[in-house]
Amino acid sequence: MAKFNYPYQKIVDLKSSEKTQAEWILSTALGKLQDEEKTLDELRREKAQHQEAMLHSASQVISLSELRISQDYIRFLDECIERKIQDVRSAQRDVEISQTKLTDKMMDEKVWLKAKEKSAFRFRQELLLREQNELDEMASVRYVTPAHS
């Protein structure tokens, strides 16, 4: 029996490889997004803890310089939080871009796999037709041969 050999198999392999690469890129982008969100949460927690500590120390006598240092530190944390929010947004955009690229690669691979399936189906159909023709020819030869005897 003849073996099916798809002439564009290297393209199918390439499309599969591109899809796998896009999956890795998306995975990396998601990891970065999670890291950025984690850092943002840590900054927010640190700010809340520092504000809580300031409230508890409000009943105690503290110097003006200590109060100013605490306020400056909270302002610094606010700036860090704002920058981190921008980093999170950037990471979210990267994830969205990676998802779009992966979707495109998946669709591209699917088109080529479908073309391969159709080609394999046609190959099997042609093979079956050839086998049927051979069987028909053998049957005809057997039918005609005894009649000539």
The 8 nearest C-alpha neighbors of each residue, nearest first, counted from 0:
[[1, 2, 126, 3, 130, 127, 123, 129],
 [0, 2, 3, 126, 4, 123, 122, 127],
 [1, 3, 4, 0, 122, 123, 5, 126],
 [4, 2, 5, 119, 1, 122, 123, 118],
 [3, 5, 6, 2, 8, 119, 7, 1],
 [4, 6, 8, 7, 3, 115, 118, 119],
 [7, 5, 8, 4, 9, 10, 115, 3],
 [6, 8, 10, 9, 5, 11, 115, 111],
 [9, 7, 11, 10, 5, 6, 12, 115],
 [10, 8, 12, 11, 7, 13, 6, 14],
 [9, 11, 13, 8, 12, 7, 14, 111],
 [12, 10, 8, 14, 9, 13, 111, 15],
 [13, 11, 9, 15, 10, 14, 16, 8],
 [12, 14, 10, 16, 15, 11, 9, 17],
 [15, 13, 17, 108, 11, 16, 12, 10],
 [16, 14, 12, 18, 13, 17, 108, 11],
 [15, 17, 13, 19, 14, 18, 12, 20],
 [18, 16, 14, 20, 19, 15, 13, 21],
 [17, 19, 21, 104, 15, 16, 20, 105],
 [20, 18, 22, 16, 21, 17, 15, 23],
 [19, 21, 17, 23, 22, 18, 16, 24],
 [22, 20, 24, 18, 101, 23, 19, 25],
 [23, 21, 19, 25, 20, 24, 26, 18],
 [24, 22, 26, 20, 21, 25, 27, 19],
 [23, 25, 21, 27, 26, 22, 28, 20],
 [26, 24, 28, 97, 22, 27, 23, 29],
 [25, 27, 23, 29, 24, 28, 22, 30],
 [26, 28, 30, 24, 25, 29, 23, 31],
 [29, 27, 25, 31, 94, 30, 26, 24],
 [30, 28, 32, 26, 31, 27, 94, 25],
 [31, 29, 27, 33, 28, 32, 26, 34],
 [30, 32, 34, 28, 29, 33, 35, 27],
 [33, 31, 29, 90, 35, 34, 30, 36],
 [32, 34, 36, 30, 31, 35, 37, 29],
 [33, 35, 31, 37, 32, 36, 38, 30],
 [34, 36, 32, 38, 37, 33, 87, 39],
 [37, 35, 39, 33, 38, 34, 32, 40],
 [36, 38, 34, 40, 39, 35, 33, 41],
 [37, 39, 41, 35, 40, 36, 34, 42],
 [40, 38, 36, 42, 37, 41, 83, 35],
 [41, 39, 43, 37, 38, 42, 44, 36],
 [40, 42, 38, 44, 39, 43, 45, 37],
 [43, 41, 45, 39, 44, 40, 46, 38],
 [42, 44, 40, 46, 45, 41, 47, 39],
 [45, 43, 41, 47, 46, 42, 48, 40],
 [44, 46, 42, 48, 43, 47, 41, 49],
 [47, 45, 49, 43, 44, 48, 50, 42],
 [48, 46, 44, 50, 49, 45, 51, 43],
 [49, 47, 51, 45, 46, 50, 44, 52],
 [48, 50, 52, 46, 51, 47, 45, 53],
 [51, 49, 53, 47, 52, 48, 46, 54],
 [52, 50, 48, 54, 53, 49, 47, 55],
 [51, 53, 49, 55, 50, 54, 48, 56],
 [54, 52, 50, 56, 51, 55, 57, 49],
 [55, 53, 57, 51, 52, 56, 50, 58],
 [56, 54, 52, 57, 53, 51, 58, 59],
 [55, 57, 53, 59, 58, 54, 52, 61],
 [58, 56, 54, 59, 55, 53, 60, 61],
 [57, 59, 56, 55, 60, 54, 61, 53],
 [60, 58, 56, 57, 61, 55, 54, 62],
 [59, 61, 58, 62, 57, 56, 63, 66],
 [62, 60, 59, 65, 63, 66, 56, 57],
 [61, 63, 65, 64, 66, 60, 67, 59],
 [62, 64, 66, 65, 67, 61, 68, 60],
 [63, 65, 67, 66, 62, 68, 61, 69],
 [66, 64, 68, 62, 67, 63, 69, 61],
 [67, 65, 63, 69, 64, 68, 70, 62],
 [66, 68, 64, 70, 65, 69, 71, 63],
 [69, 67, 65, 71, 66, 70, 64, 72],
 [70, 68, 72, 66, 67, 71, 65, 73],
 [69, 71, 67, 73, 72, 68, 74, 66],
 [72, 70, 74, 68, 69, 73, 67, 75],
 [71, 73, 75, 69, 74, 70, 68, 76],
 [72, 74, 76, 70, 75, 71, 77, 69],
 [73, 75, 77, 71, 72, 76, 70, 78],
 [74, 76, 72, 78, 73, 77, 71, 79],
 [77, 75, 79, 73, 78, 74, 80, 72],
 [78, 76, 74, 80, 75, 79, 73, 81],
 [79, 77, 81, 75, 80, 76, 82, 74],
 [78, 80, 76, 82, 77, 81, 83, 75],
 [79, 81, 83, 77, 78, 82, 76, 84],
 [82, 80, 84, 78, 83, 79, 77, 85],
 [83, 81, 85, 79, 84, 80, 78, 86],
 [82, 84, 86, 80, 85, 81, 39, 79],
 [85, 83, 87, 81, 86, 82, 80, 88],
 [84, 86, 88, 82, 83, 87, 89, 81],
 [85, 87, 83, 89, 84, 88, 90, 82],
 [88, 86, 90, 84, 89, 85, 35, 91],
 [89, 87, 91, 85, 90, 86, 84, 92],
 [88, 90, 86, 92, 91, 87, 85, 93],
 [89, 91, 93, 87, 32, 92, 88, 86],
 [92, 90, 88, 94, 93, 89, 87, 95],
 [93, 91, 95, 89, 94, 90, 96, 88],
 [92, 94, 90, 96, 91, 95, 97, 28],
 [93, 95, 97, 91, 28, 92, 96, 98],
 [94, 96, 92, 98, 97, 93, 99, 91],
 [97, 95, 93, 99, 98, 94, 92, 100],
 [96, 98, 94, 25, 100, 99, 95, 93],
 [99, 97, 95, 101, 96, 100, 94, 102],
 [98, 100, 102, 96, 97, 101, 95, 103],
 [101, 99, 103, 97, 102, 98, 104, 96],
 [100, 102, 104, 98, 21, 103, 99, 105],
 [101, 103, 105, 99, 100, 104, 98, 106],
 [102, 104, 100, 106, 101, 105, 107, 99],
 [105, 103, 107, 101, 18, 106, 102, 108],
 [106, 104, 102, 108, 107, 103, 18, 101],
 [105, 107, 109, 103, 108, 104, 102, 110],
 [108, 106, 104, 110, 109, 105, 103, 111],
 [109, 107, 14, 105, 111, 106, 110, 15],
 [108, 110, 106, 112, 107, 111, 113, 105],
 [111, 109, 113, 107, 108, 112, 114, 106],
 [110, 112, 114, 108, 113, 109, 11, 115],
 [113, 111, 115, 109, 114, 110, 108, 116],
 [112, 114, 116, 110, 115, 111, 109, 117],
 [113, 115, 111, 117, 112, 116, 118, 110],
 [114, 116, 112, 118, 113, 117, 119, 111],
 [117, 115, 113, 119, 118, 114, 120, 112],
 [118, 116, 120, 114, 119, 115, 121, 113],
 [117, 119, 115, 121, 120, 116, 122, 114],
 [120, 118, 122, 116, 117, 121, 115, 123],
 [119, 121, 117, 123, 122, 118, 116, 124],
 [122, 120, 124, 118, 119, 123, 125, 117],
 [121, 123, 119, 125, 120, 124, 126, 118],
 [124, 122, 126, 120, 125, 121, 127, 119],
 [123, 125, 121, 127, 126, 122, 128, 120],
 [126, 124, 128, 122, 127, 123, 121, 129],
 [127, 125, 123, 129, 128, 124, 122, 130],
 [126, 128, 130, 124, 125, 129, 131, 123],
 [127, 129, 125, 131, 126, 130, 132, 124],
 [130, 128, 132, 126, 131, 127, 125, 133],
 [131, 129, 127, 133, 132, 128, 126, 134],
 [130, 132, 128, 134, 129, 133, 127, 135],
 [133, 131, 135, 129, 130, 134, 136, 128],
 [132, 134, 136, 130, 131, 135, 137, 129],
 [135, 133, 137, 131, 136, 132, 138, 130],
 [136, 134, 132, 138, 133, 137, 131, 139],
 [135, 137, 139, 133, 134, 138, 132, 140],
 [138, 136, 134, 140, 139, 135, 133, 141],
 [137, 139, 135, 141, 136, 140, 142, 134],
 [140, 138, 136, 142, 137, 141, 143, 135],
 [139, 141, 137, 143, 142, 138, 144, 136],
 [142, 140, 138, 144, 139, 143, 137, 145],
 [141, 143, 139, 140, 144, 138, 145, 146],
 [142, 144, 140, 146, 141, 145, 139, 147],
 [145, 143, 141, 146, 147, 142, 140, 148],
 [146, 144, 148, 147, 143, 142, 141, 140],
 [145, 147, 143, 144, 148, 142, 141, 140],
 [148, 146, 145, 144, 143, 142, 141, 140],
 [147, 145, 146, 144, 143, 142, 141, 140]]
